Amino acid sequence: MNTNLSTELLSAVQAIKYAILKSQSRAIQMVNQEQLSLYYGIGRYVSEHSREGYWGTGSITQISRMLKAELPGLKGFSEENIKLMRRFYETWKDIEVISVVQTTELQSIDYKEDTIKQLHLTNDEDFPITDFLNISFTHHVAIFRYAKTYEERKYYVKMAYQHRLKADELEQMIKANVYEHRESLPNNFFKTIPDKALAIRTLQSFKDSYLLDYINVEDIDIADPMDIDERVIESKIVMNIKNFILTFGKSFTYKGHQVHYDKLGHDHWIDLLFFNRELKALVVVELKKGQFKTSYLGQLAAYLRILDDDEKLPGENPSVGIILCKKADKAYVEYVLQDYRKPMGVATYTTPNDIDNKLKELLPPIEDLEKIINN
């Protein structure tokens, strides 16, 4: 076969394959949204008739049996599932609006002038509508079963869709109370660690900010505090390594500082290297004295690649990297982290001097204090 023709046919196959997969994805989404519409509408209908006592005890059981008789082979409408539909409606009914202007809506179920009514979703810009419509009913069940508050449920709706979590992985995250760690350090753990249970443990192993109360600028013999560099901070940490490990957690074992690796003729020096027994992974901590910079991520990614190639033992998990700096814009860090394939996070640190300065800012001028004392 002509080489040019073979190339053209290969391109054609890829184009058709892409179109098929895209069409299938859209079809699945439409089916999912139609199912959510059906379940929400039935949940509303059942809730309105059963909660007010219009139906007697055992009515849902009887409805389930009669539906199966009317529609032989019908699946998904057991007594338990119909009750789940009712909970689905009751969980989210407050997001509906009466307004004619809707952001979006699910399809209505036509039966006797909309006896079973459609869902009109909120036009609240903060509500994750796309995410809500594109996760399965099984995901929704996990959310309303285990998430307690409205904000918590919204968080897990976003998490389920954006990270393409399986329903059991989502349930695991909710039970592990990941929501409570949402203010943790910006990271890409769920994107880079396939094992979601391990991603959860990794998230829980770090905080967004650390108080290094054994680093006192006044004790360091440098004329200008701005001249303090990472090596000075690092030396203080090494001198107080037990305290530092306790700050991070008991599962950390210290491996060394300024650990040298020669890779293809290039020198690399890792500031602080640990092993975390619970994560079964090496952990790199890179110290930076000032504001977060995107260039730090490339440097850290290189260190993690070298460790995974040269140091990681069979049975251990991929290495994790943490940048520890003075200041970081969380939203921005989270944004730029997503293109990196190595698990990394960015935390900040404070020293006693930072706390003293903040207290000074809160106090009135010394002249005012003297007046208060003298009076």
C-alpha positions as CSV (number, residue, x, y, z in Angstrom):
1,M,0.0,0.0,0.0
2,N,1.2,3.5,-0.8
3,T,2.9,5.1,2.2
4,N,1.1,8.4,1.7
5,L,-2.2,6.6,1.5
6,S,-1.4,4.6,4.7
7,T,-0.7,7.8,6.5
8,E,-4.0,9.3,5.3
9,L,-6.0,6.2,6.3
10,L,-4.4,6.3,9.8
11,S,-5.3,9.9,10.2
12,A,-8.9,9.1,9.0
13,V,-9.2,6.3,11.5
14,Q,-8.0,8.6,14.3
15,A,-10.4,11.3,13.3
16,I,-13.4,8.9,13.1
17,K,-12.3,7.3,16.4
18,Y,-12.3,10.7,18.1
19,A,-15.7,11.6,16.7
20,I,-17.2,8.3,17.9
21,L,-15.7,8.6,21.4
22,K,-16.9,12.2,21.7
23,S,-20.4,11.2,20.6
24,Q,-20.5,8.3,23.0
25,S,-19.4,10.7,25.8
26,R,-22.2,13.1,25.0
27,A,-24.7,10.3,24.8
28,I,-23.6,9.0,28.2
29,Q,-23.9,12.5,29.7
30,M,-27.4,12.9,28.2
31,V,-28.5,9.5,29.6
32,N,-27.1,10.5,33.0
33,Q,-28.9,13.8,33.0
34,E,-32.1,12.2,32.0
35,Q,-31.8,9.6,34.8
36,L,-31.1,12.4,37.3
37,S,-34.2,14.2,36.1
38,L,-36.3,11.1,36.4
39,Y,-35.0,10.2,39.9
40,Y,-35.4,13.8,41.2
41,G,-38.9,14.1,39.8
42,I,-39.9,10.7,41.3
43,G,-38.2,11.7,44.6
44,R,-40.2,14.9,44.7
45,Y,-43.5,13.1,44.0
46,V,-42.8,10.4,46.6
47,S,-41.6,12.9,49.2
48,E,-44.7,15.1,48.9
49,H,-47.1,12.2,49.2
50,S,-45.3,10.1,51.8
51,R,-43.9,12.7,54.2
52,E,-47.3,14.4,54.8
53,G,-49.0,11.1,55.6
54,Y,-51.1,10.9,52.4
55,W,-49.8,7.4,51.8
56,G,-49.9,4.7,54.5
57,T,-47.1,2.6,55.9
58,G,-45.6,0.2,53.4
59,S,-46.8,2.2,50.4
60,I,-43.4,2.5,48.8
61,T,-42.9,-1.2,49.0
62,Q,-46.2,-1.7,47.3
63,I,-45.4,0.9,44.6
64,S,-42.2,-0.9,43.9
65,R,-43.9,-4.3,43.5
66,M,-46.7,-2.8,41.3
67,L,-44.1,-1.0,39.0
68,K,-42.3,-4.3,38.4
69,A,-45.6,-5.9,37.5
70,E,-46.5,-3.1,35.1
71,L,-43.0,-3.0,33.6
72,P,-41.5,-6.6,33.6
73,G,-37.7,-6.5,33.7
74,L,-37.6,-3.1,35.3
75,K,-34.5,-2.6,37.4
76,G,-33.5,0.2,39.8
77,F,-36.9,0.7,41.4
78,S,-36.7,-1.3,44.5
79,E,-38.1,0.0,47.7
80,E,-34.6,1.1,48.8
81,N,-33.9,2.9,45.5
82,I,-37.2,4.8,45.6
83,K,-36.4,5.9,49.1
84,L,-32.9,7.0,47.8
85,M,-34.7,9.1,45.1
86,R,-36.7,10.7,47.8
87,R,-33.6,11.6,49.7
88,F,-32.0,12.9,46.5
89,Y,-34.8,15.4,46.1
90,E,-35.0,16.3,49.8
91,T,-31.2,16.9,49.8
92,W,-31.2,19.3,46.9
93,K,-34.7,20.8,46.9
94,D,-33.5,24.1,48.4
95,I,-31.4,24.8,45.3
96,E,-34.5,25.2,43.1
97,V,-35.8,28.7,42.2
98,I,-39.2,29.9,41.3
99,S,-37.9,32.5,38.9
100,V,-38.6,32.1,35.2
101,V,-35.0,32.8,34.5
102,Q,-33.0,29.6,34.9
103,T,-29.4,28.9,34.5
104,T,-30.2,25.4,33.4
105,E,-32.8,22.7,34.0
106,L,-33.3,19.0,33.6
107,Q,-35.9,17.6,31.2
108,S,-39.5,17.4,32.5
109,I,-41.4,14.2,32.9
110,D,-44.7,14.5,31.1
111,Y,-47.5,12.8,32.9
112,K,-50.9,14.3,33.6
113,E,-49.8,17.9,33.3
114,D,-46.4,17.4,34.9
115,T,-47.6,15.5,38.0
116,I,-43.9,14.6,38.4
117,K,-42.2,18.0,38.0
118,Q,-38.8,18.8,36.5
119,L,-35.9,20.2,38.4
120,H,-35.2,23.9,38.0
121,L,-31.6,24.5,39.2
122,T,-30.4,27.5,41.0
123,N,-29.0,30.5,39.1
124,D,-26.4,30.9,42.0
125,E,-23.1,31.4,40.1
126,D,-21.3,29.5,42.9
127,F,-23.3,26.3,42.4
128,P,-21.4,23.6,40.3
129,I,-24.1,23.0,37.8
130,T,-22.0,21.2,35.2
131,D,-20.5,19.0,37.8
132,F,-23.9,18.2,39.4
133,L,-25.4,17.1,36.1
134,N,-22.5,14.9,35.1
135,I,-21.9,12.7,38.1
136,S,-23.9,9.5,38.5
137,F,-26.8,8.9,40.8
138,T,-24.5,6.5,42.7
139,H,-22.1,9.5,43.4
140,H,-25.0,11.5,44.6
141,V,-26.1,8.8,46.9
142,A,-22.6,8.8,48.5
143,I,-22.8,12.5,48.9
144,F,-26.2,12.8,50.5
145,R,-25.5,9.8,52.7
146,Y,-22.3,11.0,54.2
147,A,-21.8,14.7,53.6
148,K,-23.6,16.7,56.3
149,T,-23.9,20.3,55.1
150,Y,-24.8,22.1,51.9
151,E,-21.3,23.5,51.4
152,E,-19.7,20.1,52.0
153,R,-22.0,18.5,49.4
154,K,-21.1,21.1,46.9
155,Y,-17.4,20.5,47.5
156,Y,-17.8,16.8,46.9
157,V,-19.9,17.3,43.8
158,K,-17.0,19.3,42.4
159,M,-14.4,16.9,43.6
160,A,-16.2,13.9,42.1
161,Y,-16.5,15.4,38.6
162,Q,-13.2,17.3,38.3
163,H,-11.1,14.4,39.5
164,R,-13.2,11.7,37.7
165,L,-13.6,9.8,41.0
166,K,-15.3,6.4,41.1
167,A,-18.2,6.3,43.5
168,D,-16.4,4.1,46.1
169,E,-13.4,6.5,45.9
170,L,-15.7,9.4,46.6
171,E,-17.3,7.7,49.5
172,Q,-13.8,6.9,50.9
173,M,-12.9,10.6,50.6
174,I,-16.0,11.7,52.4
175,K,-15.5,9.2,55.2
176,A,-11.9,10.4,55.5
177,N,-13.3,13.9,56.0
178,V,-11.3,15.4,53.2
179,Y,-13.6,18.4,53.3
180,E,-12.1,19.4,56.6
181,H,-8.7,19.5,54.9
182,R,-9.8,21.7,52.0
183,E,-7.8,24.6,53.5
184,S,-4.7,22.5,53.4
185,L,-1.7,23.3,51.2
186,P,-2.4,23.8,47.5
187,N,-1.4,20.5,45.8
188,N,-1.9,18.2,42.8
189,F,-2.1,15.0,44.8
190,F,-5.4,13.8,43.4
191,K,-4.3,14.4,39.9
192,T,-0.9,12.7,40.2
193,I,-1.6,9.8,42.6
194,P,-3.8,7.2,41.0
195,D,-4.6,5.4,44.4
196,K,-7.1,7.8,45.9
197,A,-6.7,6.4,49.3
198,L,-3.0,7.2,49.1
199,A,-3.8,10.7,47.8
200,I,-6.0,11.2,50.8
201,R,-3.3,10.1,53.2
202,T,-0.8,12.3,51.4
203,L,-3.1,15.3,51.8
204,Q,-3.6,14.6,55.5
205,S,0.2,14.4,56.0
206,F,0.8,18.1,55.4
207,K,-0.5,21.4,56.6
208,D,-0.8,24.6,54.7
209,S,1.3,26.5,57.2
210,Y,4.0,25.7,59.7
211,L,5.2,27.6,62.7
212,L,9.0,27.2,63.0
213,D,9.2,28.6,66.5
214,Y,12.9,27.7,66.8
215,I,14.0,30.1,64.1
216,N,14.5,33.5,65.7
217,V,15.9,36.1,63.4
218,E,17.2,38.1,66.3
219,D,19.5,35.2,67.3
220,I,21.1,35.2,63.9
221,D,24.1,37.4,63.6
222,I,23.2,39.2,60.3
223,A,22.9,42.9,60.1
224,D,19.9,42.9,57.7
225,P,17.2,40.2,58.2
226,M,16.5,40.4,54.5
227,D,19.9,38.9,53.9
228,I,18.9,35.7,55.6
229,D,18.9,33.0,52.9
230,E,17.6,29.4,52.7
231,R,20.9,28.0,54.0
232,V,20.6,29.9,57.3
233,I,17.0,28.7,57.8
234,E,18.0,25.2,56.8
235,S,20.9,25.2,59.3
236,K,18.5,26.2,62.1
237,I,16.1,23.5,61.1
238,V,18.9,20.9,61.0
239,M,20.0,22.0,64.5
240,N,16.4,21.5,65.6
241,I,15.6,18.5,63.4
242,K,13.6,16.7,66.1
243,N,11.3,19.7,66.6
244,F,11.0,20.0,62.8
245,I,9.9,16.4,62.5
246,L,7.4,16.8,65.3
247,T,6.1,19.8,63.4
248,F,5.5,17.7,60.3
249,G,4.5,14.5,62.0
250,K,5.8,11.4,63.7
251,S,5.8,9.3,60.5
252,F,8.7,11.3,59.0
253,T,12.2,10.0,59.3
254,Y,15.1,12.4,58.5
255,K,17.4,11.2,55.7
256,G,19.7,14.3,55.3
257,H,20.1,17.8,54.1
258,Q,21.9,19.2,51.0
259,V,21.7,15.6,49.7
260,H,23.8,15.5,46.5
261,Y,22.8,13.7,43.3
262,D,24.9,13.8,40.1
263,K,22.5,13.1,37.1
264,L,24.0,13.0,33.7
265,G,26.8,15.3,34.7
266,H,24.5,17.8,36.5
267,D,24.7,18.5,40.2
268,H,21.5,18.5,42.3
269,W,21.3,19.4,46.0
270,I,18.1,18.6,47.9
271,D,17.6,20.9,50.9
272,L,15.9,18.4,53.2
273,L,15.1,14.7,52.5
274,F,12.7,12.5,54.6
275,F,11.0,9.2,54.4
276,N,7.4,8.9,55.4
277,R,6.6,5.5,56.8
278,E,2.8,5.9,56.5
279,L,3.0,7.0,52.8
280,K,5.9,4.7,52.1
281,A,7.5,7.5,50.1
282,L,10.5,9.8,50.1
283,V,9.6,13.4,50.8
284,V,11.6,16.4,49.6
285,V,11.3,19.7,51.4
286,E,12.6,22.7,49.5
287,L,13.1,25.8,51.6
288,K,12.6,29.3,50.1
289,K,12.9,32.5,52.0
290,G,10.4,34.7,50.1
291,Q,7.4,34.6,47.8
292,F,6.5,31.5,45.8
293,K,7.8,31.4,42.3
294,T,6.8,29.0,39.5
295,S,10.4,28.2,38.8
296,Y,10.5,26.3,42.1
297,L,8.1,23.7,40.7
298,G,10.4,22.8,37.8
299,Q,13.3,22.4,40.2
300,L,11.3,20.2,42.6
301,A,9.9,18.1,39.8
302,A,13.5,17.3,38.7
303,Y,14.4,16.2,42.2
304,L,11.4,13.9,42.4
305,R,12.2,12.4,39.0
306,I,15.8,11.6,40.1
307,L,14.6,10.1,43.4
308,D,12.1,7.9,41.7
309,D,14.7,6.7,39.2
310,D,17.6,6.3,41.6
311,E,16.4,5.9,45.2
312,K,12.8,4.6,45.3
313,L,12.8,0.9,46.3
314,P,10.3,-1.8,45.1
315,G,7.1,-1.5,47.0
316,E,7.6,2.2,47.8
317,N,5.3,4.9,46.4
318,P,6.4,7.8,44.2
319,S,8.3,10.6,46.0
320,V,6.4,13.6,47.2
321,G,7.7,17.2,47.1
322,I,6.9,20.2,49.3
323,I,8.0,23.7,48.7
324,L,8.2,25.6,52.1
325,C,8.2,29.3,51.5
326,K,7.3,32.5,53.3
327,K,4.3,33.5,51.1
328,A,2.1,31.9,48.5
329,D,-1.1,32.8,46.6
330,K,-3.0,29.5,47.1
331,A,-5.4,29.9,44.1
332,Y,-2.5,30.7,41.8
333,V,-0.3,27.8,43.1
334,E,-3.2,25.4,42.7
335,Y,-3.6,26.6,39.2
336,V,0.0,26.2,38.0
337,L,0.5,22.9,39.8
338,Q,-2.0,21.0,37.6
339,D,0.4,20.7,34.7
340,Y,3.0,18.8,36.7
341,R,3.0,15.0,36.8
342,K,4.8,14.6,40.1
343,P,2.9,14.9,43.4
344,M,3.8,18.3,44.9
345,G,2.4,20.9,47.3
346,V,3.3,24.3,48.5
347,A,3.2,25.3,52.2
348,T,4.2,28.4,54.0
349,Y,6.0,29.0,57.3
350,T,6.1,31.6,60.0
351,T,8.7,32.4,62.7
352,P,8.3,34.0,66.1
353,N,9.4,37.3,64.5
354,D,6.5,37.2,62.1
355,I,4.1,36.8,65.0
356,D,5.8,39.6,67.0
357,N,5.5,41.9,64.0
358,K,1.8,41.1,63.6
359,L,1.2,41.8,67.3
360,K,3.0,45.1,66.9
361,E,0.7,46.0,64.0
362,L,-2.3,45.4,66.2
363,L,-1.0,47.5,69.1
364,P,-1.5,51.3,69.1
365,P,1.6,53.5,68.7
366,I,4.0,53.6,71.6
367,E,3.0,57.2,72.4
368,D,-0.6,56.2,72.8
369,L,0.4,53.3,75.1
370,E,2.4,55.7,77.2
371,K,-0.5,58.1,77.6
372,I,-2.8,55.2,78.6
373,I,-0.2,54.0,81.2
374,N,0.4,57.5,82.6
375,N,-3.4,58.1,82.9
